[in-house]
Amino acid sequence: MVKTLEELLSIKNQETMKLAVVVCQDYEVLKAVDDARKLGIAEPILIGDIEKTKDIIERNGLNLMDCQMIDEKDLKKSAEIGVKCVSGGNADFIMKGLVDTSILLKEVLNKDYGLRTESLLSHVMIYEVPTYHKLIYLTDGGMNLEPDLEDKVKIINNCVKVCKALGNDVVKVAALAAKEKVNPKMKATVDADELKKMYLEGKFENGVIVDGPLALDLAISEKAAEIKKFKSQIAGDADVLLVPSIEMGNGIGKSLTYFANSESAGVIMGAKAPVVLVSRADTHEVKLYSIALGSIVSRFSRKTT
């Protein structure tokens, strides 16, 4: 089981995964891609304004001049090319560069050549928190605004794939709410209770434990659970924090980053291949860890499909 984000960089595939980088003319993206290539994590296909890309490579001494490059200045067409690289088997996963998320995801979901599946696209973030005893997975603070019960099942299943890819045989999912008691006026508590019932009925894959509703303190703190006399297989030991809304997920994620100095990595799941979706505000390390995560999940998906 992977216990730190640094370990992501040392997991090698027998075959290097190919990464399609959409609108690649950005230093931070290219630096992360260059480092990933040096570590044997991914072999990039650079798609975008190649004149600008080569200028960035030359000025910063990056070792990417011999990569496959596809010149396309139009953002939509660049995204289309990147998606077709994956759907056509020429790349294993895809990364967002200087292109709007909406443009890239529209191409990912294209019915004719995209990467659409029966699942739901959802964002999975992994945080290495200095005060927590293992990696914690947060979903979904980046894609789905206020998922319903059916959506939450798909979000859990997407996140479980990431957990399994990183070696978690048992995945403890905490369905978060503001309190641990079911209140009909609080949809998050009702859905969390239903998800727990589904787990008890064996509707999730082996090794997945779902409990809820749980307030955040109960999910991550044994002391809080002990004081509140709350009994659960998950209390103080959650792997996955399933949030009921994008506001809660966004708030928890940014708090971990800016208040707790947590390192992180993230991918979008639910398509035929992982989508590495990073923010321009993300550090170089976050981008590199996210590429490594995408590579590992891509390889794992190959083995299990």
The 8 nearest C-alpha neighbors of each residue, nearest first, counted from 0:
[[1, 166, 167, 165, 2, 168, 163, 162],
 [0, 2, 165, 3, 166, 6, 7, 4],
 [3, 1, 133, 134, 0, 4, 6, 127],
 [4, 2, 5, 6, 1, 127, 134, 7],
 [3, 5, 6, 7, 288, 127, 2, 263],
 [4, 6, 7, 3, 8, 9, 288, 2],
 [5, 7, 4, 8, 9, 3, 1, 10],
 [8, 6, 5, 4, 9, 10, 291, 292],
 [7, 9, 6, 5, 10, 291, 288, 38],
 [8, 10, 6, 7, 11, 5, 38, 40],
 [11, 9, 7, 8, 6, 12, 295, 40],
 [10, 12, 9, 40, 13, 39, 15, 8],
 [11, 13, 14, 15, 10, 298, 40, 16],
 [14, 12, 15, 11, 16, 298, 39, 10],
 [13, 15, 12, 16, 11, 298, 17, 39],
 [16, 14, 41, 12, 40, 42, 17, 39],
 [15, 17, 41, 91, 294, 14, 42, 18],
 [18, 16, 90, 42, 91, 41, 43, 15],
 [17, 19, 43, 92, 93, 90, 42, 44],
 [18, 20, 93, 44, 81, 43, 90, 94],
 [21, 19, 94, 45, 23, 46, 93, 44],
 [20, 22, 46, 96, 95, 23, 78, 81],
 [23, 21, 47, 96, 97, 46, 24, 98],
 [22, 24, 96, 47, 21, 20, 25, 46],
 [25, 23, 52, 22, 51, 48, 47, 26],
 [24, 26, 28, 23, 27, 29, 97, 96],
 [25, 27, 29, 28, 30, 55, 24, 56],
 [28, 26, 30, 29, 25, 283, 31, 286],
 [29, 27, 31, 25, 30, 26, 32, 96],
 [28, 30, 32, 26, 31, 27, 33, 25],
 [31, 29, 33, 27, 32, 28, 26, 34],
 [30, 32, 287, 34, 28, 33, 29, 286],
 [31, 33, 29, 35, 30, 34, 36, 28],
 [34, 32, 30, 36, 31, 35, 29, 37],
 [33, 35, 37, 31, 36, 32, 30, 38],
 [36, 34, 32, 40, 38, 33, 37, 41],
 [35, 37, 39, 33, 41, 34, 38, 42],
 [38, 36, 34, 39, 35, 33, 40, 62],
 [39, 37, 35, 36, 40, 34, 8, 9],
 [40, 38, 36, 37, 41, 35, 15, 11],
 [39, 41, 35, 38, 36, 291, 15, 11],
 [42, 40, 16, 36, 15, 17, 35, 39],
 [41, 43, 17, 36, 18, 16, 15, 44],
 [44, 42, 18, 17, 19, 45, 41, 66],
 [43, 45, 19, 67, 68, 18, 20, 46],
 [44, 46, 68, 20, 23, 43, 69, 67],
 [47, 45, 69, 21, 22, 23, 20, 68],
 [48, 46, 22, 71, 70, 23, 72, 49],
 [47, 49, 72, 70, 51, 50, 71, 52],
 [48, 50, 52, 70, 51, 47, 53, 68],
 [51, 49, 53, 52, 48, 54, 70, 24],
 [52, 50, 54, 49, 53, 48, 24, 55],
 [51, 53, 24, 49, 55, 54, 50, 48],
 [54, 52, 56, 50, 55, 51, 49, 57],
 [53, 55, 51, 57, 52, 56, 58, 50],
 [56, 54, 52, 58, 53, 57, 59, 26],
 [57, 55, 53, 61, 54, 59, 58, 60],
 [56, 58, 54, 60, 59, 55, 53, 61],
 [59, 57, 55, 56, 60, 54, 61, 53],
 [60, 58, 56, 57, 61, 55, 26, 54],
 [59, 61, 57, 58, 56, 62, 55, 63],
 [62, 60, 56, 59, 63, 33, 57, 30],
 [61, 63, 64, 33, 60, 56, 65, 37],
 [64, 62, 66, 65, 61, 33, 56, 29],
 [63, 65, 66, 62, 53, 56, 61, 57],
 [64, 66, 63, 67, 62, 68, 43, 44],
 [67, 65, 63, 64, 68, 44, 43, 45],
 [66, 68, 44, 45, 65, 69, 43, 64],
 [69, 67, 45, 44, 46, 66, 70, 49],
 [68, 70, 46, 45, 71, 47, 67, 49],
 [69, 71, 49, 47, 48, 46, 68, 72],
 [72, 70, 47, 48, 73, 77, 69, 46],
 [71, 73, 48, 47, 74, 70, 77, 22],
 [72, 74, 76, 71, 75, 77, 47, 48],
 [75, 73, 77, 76, 72, 98, 78, 22],
 [76, 74, 78, 77, 73, 79, 102, 103],
 [75, 77, 79, 78, 73, 74, 80, 71],
 [76, 78, 74, 80, 75, 79, 71, 21],
 [77, 79, 81, 75, 103, 76, 80, 21],
 [80, 78, 76, 82, 77, 81, 106, 83],
 [79, 81, 83, 77, 78, 82, 76, 84],
 [82, 80, 78, 84, 83, 79, 19, 21],
 [81, 83, 79, 85, 84, 80, 107, 113],
 [82, 84, 86, 80, 85, 81, 87, 79],
 [83, 85, 89, 81, 90, 87, 82, 86],
 [86, 84, 90, 88, 82, 83, 87, 91],
 [85, 87, 83, 88, 84, 82, 114, 113],
 [88, 86, 84, 85, 83, 89, 90, 82],
 [87, 89, 85, 86, 90, 84, 91, 83],
 [88, 90, 84, 87, 85, 91, 17, 86],
 [91, 89, 85, 17, 84, 88, 18, 92],
 [90, 92, 17, 85, 16, 18, 297, 272],
 [93, 91, 18, 272, 273, 90, 85, 274],
 [92, 94, 19, 274, 18, 20, 275, 273],
 [95, 93, 275, 20, 274, 276, 19, 21],
 [96, 94, 21, 276, 20, 275, 98, 97],
 [95, 97, 22, 23, 21, 98, 20, 94],
 [98, 96, 22, 23, 25, 95, 99, 24],
 [97, 99, 96, 22, 74, 100, 95, 102],
 [100, 98, 102, 101, 103, 97, 95, 74],
 [99, 101, 103, 102, 104, 98, 95, 276],
 [100, 102, 104, 99, 103, 105, 98, 106],
 [103, 101, 105, 99, 100, 104, 75, 106],
 [104, 102, 100, 78, 106, 105, 101, 107],
 [103, 105, 107, 106, 101, 102, 100, 108],
 [106, 104, 108, 102, 107, 103, 101, 109],
 [105, 107, 109, 104, 108, 103, 79, 113],
 [106, 108, 113, 104, 114, 105, 109, 82],
 [109, 107, 115, 113, 105, 106, 114, 104],
 [108, 110, 113, 106, 111, 107, 112, 105],
 [111, 109, 113, 112, 108, 115, 114, 107],
 [112, 110, 109, 113, 108, 114, 115, 106],
 [113, 111, 109, 110, 83, 86, 114, 82],
 [114, 112, 109, 107, 108, 115, 110, 106],
 [113, 115, 271, 107, 270, 108, 86, 116],
 [114, 116, 108, 270, 113, 271, 107, 110],
 [117, 115, 118, 270, 271, 114, 269, 119],
 [118, 116, 119, 115, 269, 270, 153, 120],
 [117, 119, 269, 116, 153, 120, 270, 115],
 [120, 118, 269, 121, 153, 117, 150, 154],
 [119, 121, 269, 268, 270, 267, 118, 122],
 [122, 120, 268, 267, 142, 154, 139, 119],
 [121, 123, 267, 139, 141, 142, 138, 266],
 [124, 122, 138, 265, 266, 137, 158, 267],
 [123, 125, 265, 137, 136, 264, 138, 126],
 [126, 124, 136, 264, 263, 135, 265, 137],
 [127, 125, 263, 135, 134, 262, 128, 261],
 [126, 128, 134, 262, 261, 263, 129, 3],
 [127, 129, 261, 131, 130, 126, 259, 262],
 [130, 128, 131, 127, 261, 259, 260, 132],
 [129, 131, 128, 132, 259, 127, 133, 261],
 [132, 130, 128, 133, 129, 134, 127, 219],
 [131, 133, 130, 134, 129, 128, 236, 2],
 [134, 132, 131, 2, 135, 127, 3, 128],
 [135, 133, 127, 126, 2, 3, 125, 136],
 [134, 136, 238, 126, 125, 239, 133, 137],
 [137, 135, 125, 239, 124, 238, 240, 126],
 [138, 136, 240, 124, 239, 123, 125, 139],
 [139, 137, 123, 241, 140, 122, 242, 240],
 [138, 140, 122, 141, 248, 121, 123, 242],
 [141, 139, 248, 245, 249, 138, 142, 122],
 [140, 142, 122, 139, 245, 143, 249, 248],
 [141, 143, 121, 122, 140, 139, 144, 245],
 [144, 142, 145, 146, 245, 139, 141, 121],
 [145, 143, 245, 244, 146, 142, 246, 141],
 [144, 146, 244, 143, 243, 245, 147, 246],
 [145, 147, 150, 143, 151, 144, 148, 243],
 [148, 146, 150, 149, 151, 145, 190, 243],
 [147, 149, 151, 150, 190, 152, 146, 194],
 [150, 148, 152, 151, 147, 153, 146, 154],
 [149, 151, 153, 147, 146, 148, 152, 154],
 [152, 150, 154, 148, 153, 149, 155, 146],
 [151, 153, 155, 149, 150, 154, 156, 148],
 [154, 152, 156, 150, 151, 155, 157, 119],
 [153, 155, 151, 157, 152, 156, 121, 150],
 [156, 154, 158, 152, 153, 157, 159, 151],
 [155, 157, 159, 153, 158, 154, 152, 160],
 [158, 156, 154, 160, 155, 159, 268, 269],
 [157, 159, 155, 161, 160, 156, 123, 154],
 [158, 160, 162, 156, 161, 157, 163, 155],
 [161, 159, 163, 158, 157, 162, 164, 156],
 [160, 162, 164, 158, 159, 163, 296, 165],
 [163, 161, 159, 165, 167, 164, 160, 158],
 [164, 162, 167, 166, 160, 165, 161, 159],
 [163, 165, 161, 162, 166, 299, 296, 160],
 [166, 164, 162, 163, 1, 0, 167, 161],
 [165, 167, 0, 163, 164, 168, 1, 162],
 [168, 166, 163, 162, 169, 0, 165, 170],
 [167, 169, 206, 166, 163, 170, 0, 162],
 [168, 170, 206, 167, 207, 171, 208, 205],
 [171, 169, 207, 238, 206, 208, 167, 172],
 [172, 170, 208, 238, 237, 233, 207, 239],
 [171, 173, 239, 209, 208, 237, 238, 240],
 [172, 174, 240, 210, 175, 241, 211, 239],
 [175, 173, 211, 241, 191, 212, 213, 210],
 [176, 174, 213, 242, 214, 212, 173, 241],
 [175, 177, 214, 178, 187, 212, 213, 188],
 [176, 178, 214, 175, 179, 213, 215, 188],
 [179, 177, 214, 176, 180, 213, 212, 188],
 [178, 180, 213, 212, 214, 181, 211, 176],
 [181, 179, 178, 182, 212, 188, 213, 211],
 [182, 180, 188, 189, 183, 179, 192, 212],
 [181, 183, 185, 184, 188, 180, 189, 186],
 [184, 182, 185, 189, 181, 186, 188, 187],
 [183, 185, 182, 186, 189, 188, 181, 187],
 [186, 184, 182, 183, 187, 188, 189, 181],
 [185, 187, 189, 188, 190, 184, 183, 182],
 [186, 188, 190, 185, 176, 189, 243, 191],
 [187, 189, 181, 191, 212, 186, 190, 185],
 [188, 190, 186, 192, 191, 187, 181, 183],
 [191, 189, 193, 187, 192, 188, 148, 186],
 [192, 190, 211, 212, 194, 188, 174, 193],
 [191, 193, 195, 189, 190, 194, 211, 212],
 [194, 192, 190, 196, 195, 191, 197, 189],
 [195, 193, 197, 191, 196, 192, 190, 198],
 [194, 196, 210, 198, 192, 193, 197, 209],
 [195, 197, 199, 193, 198, 194, 200, 192],
 [198, 196, 194, 200, 202, 195, 199, 193],
 [197, 199, 195, 201, 200, 196, 202, 203],
 [200, 198, 196, 201, 197, 195, 202, 209],
 [199, 201, 197, 198, 202, 196, 203, 195],
 [202, 200, 198, 199, 203, 197, 204, 205],
 [201, 203, 197, 198, 200, 204, 199, 196],
 [204, 202, 201, 198, 207, 205, 197, 156],
 [205, 203, 207, 206, 202, 201, 156, 198],
 [206, 204, 207, 203, 201, 169, 208, 168],
 [205, 207, 169, 168, 170, 204, 208, 171],
 [206, 208, 170, 205, 169, 204, 171, 203],
 [209, 207, 171, 172, 170, 206, 198, 210],
 [210, 208, 172, 195, 198, 173, 171, 207],
 [211, 209, 195, 173, 174, 172, 212, 208],
 [212, 210, 213, 174, 191, 192, 173, 195],
 [211, 213, 179, 191, 188, 174, 176, 175],
 [214, 212, 179, 211, 175, 176, 174, 217],
 [213, 215, 178, 177, 176, 217, 216, 175],
 [214, 216, 218, 217, 213, 175, 219, 176],
 [215, 217, 218, 220, 219, 214, 223, 224],
 [218, 216, 224, 234, 215, 220, 214, 219],
 [217, 219, 234, 235, 215, 216, 237, 173],
 [218, 220, 235, 216, 217, 236, 237, 234],
 [221, 219, 235, 223, 222, 217, 216, 218],
 [222, 220, 235, 224, 223, 234, 225, 219],
 [221, 223, 225, 220, 224, 226, 235, 217],
 [222, 224, 226, 220, 225, 221, 217, 227],
 [225, 223, 229, 221, 227, 217, 222, 226],
 [224, 226, 228, 222, 223, 227, 221, 229],
 [225, 227, 223, 228, 224, 222, 229, 221],
 [226, 228, 224, 229, 225, 223, 217, 222],
 [229, 227, 225, 226, 224, 230, 223, 222],
 [230, 228, 224, 227, 225, 231, 234, 217],
 [231, 229, 228, 234, 224, 232, 225, 233],
 [230, 232, 233, 234, 229, 210, 224, 235],
 [233, 231, 234, 230, 236, 210, 208, 171],
 [232, 234, 231, 236, 237, 171, 235, 218],
 [235, 233, 218, 231, 217, 236, 232, 221],
 [236, 234, 219, 220, 221, 218, 217, 237],
 [235, 237, 233, 234, 219, 238, 218, 220],
 [238, 236, 171, 233, 218, 239, 219, 173],
 [237, 239, 171, 135, 136, 170, 172, 236],
 [240, 238, 136, 172, 237, 137, 135, 173],
 [239, 241, 137, 173, 136, 242, 172, 138],
 [242, 240, 174, 138, 175, 173, 239, 137],
 [241, 243, 175, 244, 248, 240, 138, 247],
 [244, 242, 187, 145, 175, 241, 146, 176],
 [245, 243, 145, 246, 247, 144, 242, 248],
 [244, 246, 140, 144, 248, 247, 249, 143],
 [247, 245, 249, 244, 248, 250, 140, 144],
 [248, 246, 250, 245, 249, 244, 251, 242],
 [249, 140, 247, 245, 251, 250, 246, 242],
 [248, 250, 140, 252, 246, 247, 251, 245],
 [249, 251, 247, 253, 248, 252, 254, 246],
 [252, 250, 254, 248, 249, 253, 247, 255],
 [253, 251, 249, 255, 254, 250, 248, 256],
 [252, 254, 256, 250, 255, 251, 257, 249],
 [255, 253, 251, 258, 257, 256, 252, 250],
 [254, 256, 259, 252, 253, 261, 258, 257],
 [257, 255, 261, 253, 260, 254, 259, 258],
 [256, 258, 254, 260, 259, 255, 253, 261],
 [259, 257, 254, 255, 260, 256, 253, 261],
 [258, 260, 255, 261, 256, 257, 254, 128],
 [261, 259, 256, 257, 258, 255, 262, 128],
 [260, 262, 256, 128, 259, 127, 255, 126],
 [261, 263, 127, 126, 260, 256, 285, 128],
 [264, 262, 126, 125, 285, 127, 261, 124],
 [263, 265, 289, 125, 288, 285, 124, 126],
 [264, 266, 124, 289, 123, 125, 275, 263],
 [267, 265, 275, 274, 123, 122, 276, 273],
 [266, 268, 122, 274, 121, 273, 123, 275],
 [269, 267, 121, 273, 120, 270, 157, 122],
 [268, 270, 120, 119, 118, 157, 121, 271],
 [271, 269, 114, 272, 115, 116, 268, 120],
 [272, 270, 114, 116, 115, 269, 273, 86],
 [271, 273, 270, 92, 297, 274, 91, 114],
 [274, 272, 92, 268, 293, 267, 266, 297],
 [273, 275, 267, 93, 266, 94, 276, 92],
 [276, 274, 94, 266, 93, 95, 289, 293],
 [275, 277, 95, 274, 266, 94, 267, 278],
 [278, 276, 275, 286, 281, 279, 95, 265],
 [277, 279, 280, 281, 276, 286, 282, 95],
 [278, 280, 281, 277, 282, 27, 97, 96],
 [281, 279, 278, 282, 277, 283, 285, 27],
 [282, 280, 278, 279, 285, 277, 283, 286],
 [281, 283, 285, 284, 280, 286, 279, 27],
 [282, 284, 286, 285, 31, 27, 287, 281],
 [285, 283, 287, 282, 286, 288, 31, 262],
 [284, 286, 288, 282, 264, 287, 283, 263],
 [287, 285, 289, 283, 284, 288, 31, 290],
 [286, 288, 31, 284, 290, 289, 285, 283],
 [289, 287, 291, 285, 264, 290, 286, 284],
 [290, 288, 264, 292, 286, 265, 291, 287],
 [291, 289, 293, 287, 292, 288, 294, 286],
 [292, 290, 288, 294, 289, 293, 7, 40],
 [293, 291, 289, 295, 294, 290, 288, 296],
 [292, 294, 290, 296, 291, 295, 273, 297],
 [293, 295, 297, 291, 292, 296, 16, 290],
 [296, 294, 292, 298, 297, 293, 299, 291],
 [297, 295, 299, 293, 298, 294, 164, 300],
 [298, 296, 294, 300, 295, 299, 293, 272],
 [297, 299, 301, 295, 300, 296, 294, 302],
 [300, 298, 296, 302, 301, 297, 164, 295],
 [301, 299, 297, 303, 302, 298, 296, 304],
 [300, 302, 298, 299, 303, 304, 297, 296],
 [301, 303, 299, 300, 304, 298, 297, 296],
 [302, 304, 300, 301, 299, 298, 160, 164],
 [303, 301, 302, 300, 299, 271, 298, 297]]
